[in-house]
Amino acid sequence: MNTFFIFLLFYTLMIAVFGGFQYVVFKTYTRWYNYSFESAGARHICRKIAIFILVVGNLFFYSRFPLNYTTLDQSLIVQNLVIIPGGIYFAFIFILFVGSVVFYVIRALVSVKRRVQGKAANELVGSGSEVNKQGSGKDILPASGITRKQFLRTAGAVAFTAPFVITTGLSAATHRNYVITKKTLLFPGLPTGLEGLKLVHISDIHSGMYMNRNQISEIYEIVNSLHPQLVAITGDLVDTHRSEIPAVRDTISMLKSDYGVFACPGNHDHYASISGLLSALKDKPAQMLQNDAVSFSINNEPVSIIGIDDAGEGGRNFADFDRAFSQAEPDSFKLLLSHRPHMFDKASEHQVQLTLAGHTHGGQIGFNFAGAELYPIDLFHTYSRGHYTKGDMHHLYVNVGVGLVGAPIRLVRPEITELTLTSNPDRVRSETLNA
């Protein structure tokens, strides 16, 4: 199918789905103010506010698409005044949509419960039993002195405004609040020449509506400050459109390392234009490995960097692991770059010592309370974030990414990972004790 029609179909579907979200939210909001306010004037003001937010929010949100065909989306002013507010509006509507669905589910369950209780009461009355009929207490809430309408009016106002405050606050707090994860990986029998080798791993840059070239440059400066010997980027350098490629092309040469910068494609690189991205990077020092491998020596020890294309589902699976693996030097230390973490299973079967991946973003939403973790993404991915091992010699690290996709909201901080290789258990033990 023609790329343009795939693009058109994708965004037509997205517009329809997002329109459905807004319809559900608007209907819920209408039910709330019709019940909460007896004054026609108050209800009219509430409706006007809703229409104003819908019009302005959609104007911001859908402005993103024509901006993709220009270079204006790289402007910091456009990012801050149009694109980011549009993303916040998307997150705001999505949270309200989820809340609305929960409300209707609870309402349906309560309705079923009332029907069951009513049926049971009727059966008792029919059998001659005496039913104690007292006031329902619907008008005045116990121990509060306020009416049910007053309570729902206040609760509803909080429910409809809190998501906007939350999404705006989280966007400001986490968007560029990078965490540097430092981890030492134990490889028994690691060749002497690779002892202490330091890699810096980033993923999911998503150049585009939430990531302009200035922000990409900031990330690369942090990477350089770690003085890496190798730099790995595991896919999704761009988000959804060819116009997002120049920001990557113009900044990639900033990255400095002793032995090179290597990357593999992700699914969003295909959405934008994989051919356009490869063409833009062909004269740059970073090597994009698309079902390919490159071998070289580090301190006279053979190393192979293997990069596979995005291993999506069905027709979106572009990975050819066997082809890439066949180009690696047989007796080398093998490092696999794969956008999707599930390729770790195949990599470990083929004795690949280290696999680096991204894609999951850590779900972008997750919680850690005093060591107790709640990350919804863990329910959907076997390898969702962080470090995994198989046996003594096979390691996977899933980086949660530095960019954003969907909505500008992250409770999971963007990550830059520093990985050090060692054969010394005491070195790993010391890191664990000092953590």
N, C-alpha and C positions, 0 to 999 in steps of 0.2 A: 504494500500500500504506500502511496506517495506520502513523503514526510509531512508535507503541508496538511494533508487530510488527517493524518494521525494527530498532528498538533491541534487542528480545528476540532476534531472529535473529542480530544482530551479536555480542552477548555470549554467546549459546549456542555459536556457532562458535568464539569466542575461548576459552571455557572448555574446549571439546573439544580445540582445538589445544594449549593450554597443558597440559592433562592429558596429552596425547600426549608433549609434551616431557619432562614429569616421569617418565612411565613409562619412556622410553628411558634417561633419566639414572639412575633407580633400578635398572634392569636392569644397566647398565654398572657401577654401584657394587657391586651384588651379586656380579657376576662377579669384581670386583677383590678384595673381602674374602674370598670363598670360596677364591680361589687363594692369597691372601697369608698367610692365617692358618690354621694347622692346628688350633688350639684352638677347640673349640665355644664356649667361653666368650667368646673374643675376637670370634668371628663374631657371637655374640648381642649383644654390646655395640655392634658396628658397625651391626647392624640396628636396634637401639633408637635409636641416634643419628640414623640416616636417617629413621626414622618420626617422631621428635620434630621434626626440621627440616621435614619435609613438612607435618606438622600445623600447626605454628606459622607457617610461611611462607605456607601457604594461608589461614590465619586472617587474617593481615595483608593478603594480596593481595586476597582477596575481600571483606574488610570495606569496601573502597573503594566498592563499588557501593551498599549501603544508605546509606552516609554521603553519597552524592551527593544523596539525597532530604532531607537535613537541612542545617543551617548549621554542623554540627560540623566539616566538612572544612576550614572556614576557620580553625579554631583552630590556633595554633602548636603546642600540645601534641599534638593529634591528628595534625598533619602530621609532627611529628618522631618520635612514638612508634608510629604505625600506618601512615600512608600512605607515607612515604618508606621505612621498612623493607620494606613490601610491594613497592614498586618495585625496591628493591635485590634482593629475593628473585627477582623476575621476571628481572632482568638476570643474576643468579647462575645460575638454571636455564637461561636461554637460552645463556649461554656454555658451560656444561657440556654442553648438548644438541649444540651445534656441535662441541665436542670429542669427544663420543661418536660422532657421525656420521663424523668424520674417522678415529677409531680403527677403526670397523667397515669403512670403505673400505680403509684400510691393511691391516687384517687379511685382507680378502677378496683384495687384490692379492698379499699374501704367500702366502696359501693357493694361489692360482693358480700363482704362481711355483714353489712347492714341488712341485705336481703335475706341472708341466712338467719340472722337474729330475728328479723321480722317474721319469717316463716315459723321459727320456733315459738315465738310469742303467740302467734295466731293459733298454733296447735294447742298451746297451753290454755288459751281462752276457750277454744272449741271443746276442750276436755273438761271445762268447768273450773279450772284453776284460776285463782285470783291473781291478777297482775297489778303490781304497785305502779300506778302512773303518777310520775312526778314531773315537775318542770324540767325541760331539757337542758336548761342552763346555756343555751346557745348565745344568748345576748350578752351576758356578763361572764367573763372568765374568772374562775375562782381565785381568791386572794390577790387580785390585781386591781380591781376597780375599773378596768377598761373594757370596752365592748369588743366583741370579736372583730367587728369591722375595723376598729381603731388598731387592734393588734395586727390584722392582716395588712392594713394600709402601711404600717411601719415596717413589718417584716418583708413585704413585697418591695418596698422602696430600697431596702438594704439588699435584697436578693438581686435586683436589677442594676444597682450601681456598683456593688462590690466587685463583680468580674472586671469592670473597666479599670478600677483602681488596682486590682491585682495584676492584670496583664500589663498595664503601664509600668507599675513598680517593678515587676519581674524583668521586663524588657530592659529597663534602665540598670537594674542591679546585676544581671548575669550576662548580658550580651557580649561584653568585652572583659569579663572577670575571669581570666584564664587561670587554670590550675596546672602546674607543672608536676607531673607524676614521675618520680624517679624510682626505677626498679632494677635490681640486679638479678639476672637469670642464670641459673646453675646448669651447666652442661658438662657432666662427667666426661673426661677424655677430650675436652676442647683443645684443639691444637694450640701450642704455646704462643704462636704468633698472633692468635686472636684473643688472647687473654686481655681483658679490660677494654675490648672494642666497644665504643660508645655510638649508639644509633639514636637519632631523634625522629620520632614518628608523629605525623599529623594526618588528619583525615577530614573529609567532608568540609572543604572550604566553602563551597556553595557561593562562589562569586555571583552577585546578583542583587536582589532587592534588599537584603540585609547585610551585604558584605561588599563594600567598594574597595578600590585599589589602596586607599589610605589604610583601611583596616587590615587588608592582606599584608601590606608592608609592615604594619605593627606586629603581626604574627611572625613574619619572617625575621624581624629584628630579635624577637624573643628566642626563636630557634637558633639564630647565629650566636646569641649570647651564651648558649650552652656548649659552644665549640664542638659540634658533632663531627664524627669521622665518617658517618653515613647519614643521609637524610632520606626518609621514606614517606611518600604521600599515597594513601590508599583510597583514591577515587573521589568522585564528585567534586572535582575542582571547580565546576560551574554548576548553575542551578537548572535553568530551563531554556535558555535562548542563546543564539550565536553572539548577540551583542554583549554577553557577559564574558566572552573569551578574552578580549583585549586587556582587561584588568589582570588576568592571570599571565598572559603573554608578557605584559610590560613589567611585571614584578618578579617573575620566577628566577631571573638571573641574580636577584639579591641573595638567594640562599647560598651559603658557603659550607663546604665540608671537604675533608681530606680525600675521600674516595668516590664522591659523586652524590647526585640527587636522583632518585629513582621514583617512578610513580606508575600506577596502574589505573585503568578507567573504572568509573562507577556508572550506575544506571542513569544518573542525571547528566552525565557527560554525553550519553547517547540521546537523551531527550533534547539537549541543546544542539549538538552536532559533533559527533566523535571525529568525523573527518576534518571539520573546521578546527577542533582543538589540537589534533595531531599535526595539522599543517602549521598552526601557530607556534607550536613548540619544537618543530623539527630542527631549527637552527639555535635552539637554546641549550644551555648546559644540562638541563634536566632531561633524563631519558624516560619516555613513556613506553612501558613494556606492555604490549598488547598480545598476549599469548606468545611471549618471547622470553628469552633469558640472556643474561650477559655474565661472563665469567672473567675473573681477574685475580690477582694475588694481593694479599695483605700480609706484609712481613713474611713473604715466601710461602704463605699458606693459601691454597685455592679456595675461592669464595664464588658462589653463583647466586645472582639475584634473579629470581623467577617472577614474572608479572603476568597475571591472567586477566582477561577481560571480564566484564560483569557477568556473574553466574546467576542470572535471574531465572524466572520460571518460564517454561514452554518456549515460545518464540522469542522471548527476551533473554534467553541464555546464550551469551556470546563467548563463554569461557571454553577454552580448549586446553585443559590441564596437561593432557598427554603430550601434545605438541610442544608446549612450553617446557615441560619437564625434560623432554628428550634433548633439549638444547643446553641443559645444564651439564657441567663437568661432573662425571660420575662420583669421584672421590672428594668432592668439595664440600665445604660447609654451605648448606642451602638455606636461603632466605626467600620465602614466598610472600609476594604482595598480592592480596586478594581483597577486593572491596567487601565481599560478603564473607562473614565469619565461618559459615558452615563448610567451606572448603578445607577447613582444618582437618576434618576426618580423612579426606583423601590424601592430604599432604602428609599426615602422620603415617599413613599406610605406605607411602613412598619414601619414608625416612627423611622427610624435610624437617630440619631441626627447629626452625623458627618461622612462624606464620604471623604476619601482621594484617589486620583488617579494620574496617570501620562500619559504615552503613547504618548502624542502629541508633546513633545519637544518644545512646543511653535512654532512649524514649523522650529526651528533653525534659521530662517531668519525673521526679523521683524524690524520695524523702529519706533522710538519715537522722533519726532521733536517738542520741546517746548510744550509737552503735547498732541500733535496730533499723534495718533497711527495709524500705518499701519502694520497689521499682517495678511498675507495671510491665515494662519491657521484658522483664525476666520470665513472664508467663508465655511470651511469644517466641523467644529465641533461646536455643540451647546455650549459645555463646553470645551473651547480650552486651557485656562490658567487662573490661579489665583482663586479668591474667588467668589462663587455663593451661593445664599440662596433661600429657598422656605419657605415662612412664617417666623415665629419667631424661630422655633426650628430645622430647617434642613439646614445644611451647607455642602458645597462641596469645597475642595481646590484641584486644579489641578496643581501639581508641574511640571515645564518644564524640569526637569531632570538635572542630572549632567554629563551624558555621551553624546556620539555622535553616530549617525547611518548614514550610507551612505557615506557622505563626511565630512572631518574635517573642517567644516565651520559653525560658529555660530555668528549671530548678536544678538541672544537672549542669554544672559549670563546664564551659568549653575546655578542652584538654590538649596539652602538649606533653608528649611522653618521651622521657629519656630512658633508654634501656642499655644496660651494660652487661656484657657477656663475661662469664667467669667459669673456671673449673674448681674454684676454691670454696668449699662449703662454709668455711669460717667467714668469708666475705658476705655471703648471703645471710648467715646467722647474725652477723653484726648489724646489717641493715635492718633486719627484723626487730632486733632489740632496741634500736634507735628510733624506730618508726613511732 
